[in-house]
């Protein structure tokens, strides 16, 4: 009887841990998707080529969306204005780091 209880307990623990891991994976994929969209829109807004690759664009998009959300919450705005602020912050990050990479001769 004790072995069955521990097996059942192990199955329950594995299901709970598996669900938590799936939630984390879904959250990371969501951040990557939003980062890609925000980063791509920020690069569209900026004229000329940038010295960064797609991974840096995604990371700057994620950072732009997080920082844009913080700024929008501080200004007590939301919705479309928060989206625009996120794109602007990502564009500033891409400009700052992309131009630095291009001047340093780093390949995208």
C-alpha positions in Angstrom: 0.0 0.0 0.0 2.9 2.4 0.8 4.5 1.8 -2.6 1.3 2.6 -4.4 1.0 5.9 -2.4 4.5 6.9 -3.3 4.1 6.1 -7.0 0.9 8.1 -7.1 2.6 11.0 -5.3 5.5 10.8 -7.8 3.1 11.0 -10.7 1.3 14.0 -9.2 4.6 15.8 -8.6 5.7 15.1 -12.1 2.5 16.4 -13.5 2.7 19.6 -11.4 6.4 20.2 -12.3 5.7 19.4 -16.0 2.8 22.0 -16.0 5.1 24.6 -14.4 7.8 23.9 -17.0 5.3 24.2 -19.9 4.1 27.5 -18.5 7.7 28.8 -18.4 8.4 27.6 -21.9 5.2 29.2 -23.2 6.1 32.5 -21.5 9.6 32.5 -23.0 8.2 31.8 -26.4 5.6 34.6 -26.0 8.4 37.1 -25.0 10.4 36.0 -28.1 7.4 36.5 -30.3 6.6 39.9 -28.9 10.3 40.9 -29.0 10.5 39.9 -32.6 7.4 42.0 -33.5 8.5 45.0 -31.5 12.1 44.8 -32.7 11.1 44.3 -36.3 8.8 47.4 -36.1 11.6 49.4 -34.5 13.9 48.4 -37.3 11.2 49.4 -39.9 11.0 52.9 -38.2 14.7 53.4 -38.4 16.3 54.4 -41.7 19.2 52.6 -43.2 20.9 49.3 -42.3 21.7 48.4 -38.7 24.7 46.4 -37.6 22.8 43.8 -35.6 21.3 40.4 -36.3 17.9 38.9 -35.7 18.8 37.6 -32.2 19.8 41.0 -31.1 16.7 42.5 -32.7 14.6 40.1 -30.7 16.5 40.9 -27.5 16.2 44.6 -28.0 12.5 44.2 -28.8 12.0 42.3 -25.5 13.9 45.0 -23.6 12.0 47.7 -25.5 8.6 46.1 -24.6 9.6 45.7 -21.0 11.0 49.2 -20.6 8.2 50.6 -22.6 5.7 49.0 -20.4 7.4 50.4 -17.3 7.5 53.9 -18.8 3.8 53.6 -19.9 2.8 52.5 -16.4 4.7 55.4 -14.9 2.9 57.8 -17.2 -0.4 56.0 -16.5 -1.1 55.3 -20.2 -1.9 52.0 -21.9 -3.0 50.3 -25.0 -1.7 51.9 -28.2 0.5 54.5 -26.5 2.2 51.7 -24.6 2.8 49.9 -27.8 4.3 53.0 -29.5 6.5 53.7 -26.4 7.8 50.1 -26.6 8.7 50.5 -30.3 10.4 53.8 -29.6 12.5 52.4 -26.7 13.4 49.4 -28.9 14.4 51.8 -31.7 16.6 53.7 -29.3 18.3 50.5 -28.2 18.8 49.3 -31.7 20.2 52.6 -32.8 22.5 52.8 -29.8 23.9 49.3 -30.1 23.5 48.8 -33.8 25.6 51.9 -34.7 28.2 50.9 -32.1 28.6 47.5 -33.7 28.8 49.0 -37.2 31.5 51.5 -36.1 33.5 48.8 -34.4 33.4 46.6 -37.5 31.4 43.8 -36.0 29.5 41.8 -38.6 25.7 41.5 -38.2 
